[in-house]
Amino acid sequence: QLALRWCPGRKWLFSGGADGSVHVWDVCTLEVVAKLLGHDEAVTSMIMMQGKELLATASLDKCIRLWDVAMDPPRCCHTLGPPKIGMAPHGRHTPSGTDTDVLRCHERGVTCLAFSALHKHLFSGGLDHEVLVWNPLSERVICNLRMHTAPLAAIEAVQRSPMVVSADVSGMLCIWDCRSLSCSQKLTVSLPSGGELTGMALLPHHHQIMTVAR
């Protein structure tokens, strides 16, 4: 299991596996109540989209799936990614009008997710060094944010703020402004030779960004 996410509304714990499946756990009985299938490769990240009863899961299969947790069992209602992946019964197939639309999706695996409840934007980072901004309910990419030169390790939205912070394995951190969808600040973490940044956490109350490295 590679990712965990708690759903307060349903009292479910979701775990994402290396085989692409997502297990739904009842923490009272310690039993699996459902198994969600749809991803073809490892699930790398999961978030609950604040203000919506949706679980977003990212995978190395280059796509993101949105699961309606109001249903029992949860059902995939949207698929964000290459059109060929969004086939029923695991999401609607979204035909692409041009080749450009396909290229705007992640070309390699998706590694991290963040949701800005203030601006209703979903942010995804991947092995292709890009941050994509999605309108999740229309299944369309709003824009590609290109600043990183290494695979993305983490991305976090500062709630009740227009800021989103992304970090890549080389130690570069970018602070994005959701209003203009541009980079407002760039920070660099000093890493030892051969080291890689593996995670990040935001402490808004203390105005701090915490990072951890291999």
Salt bridges, closest charged atoms under 4 A:
ASP61 OD2 - HIS39 ND1 3.14
ASP72 OD2 - ARG10 NH2 3.94
ASP128 OD2 - HIS106 ND1 3.11
GLU130 OE2 - ARG146 NE 2.61
GLU139 OE2 - HIS78 ND1 2.95
GLU139 OE2 - ARG92 NH2 3.54
ASP168 OD2 - HIS148 ND1 2.73
ASP177 OD2 - ARG179 NH2 2.87
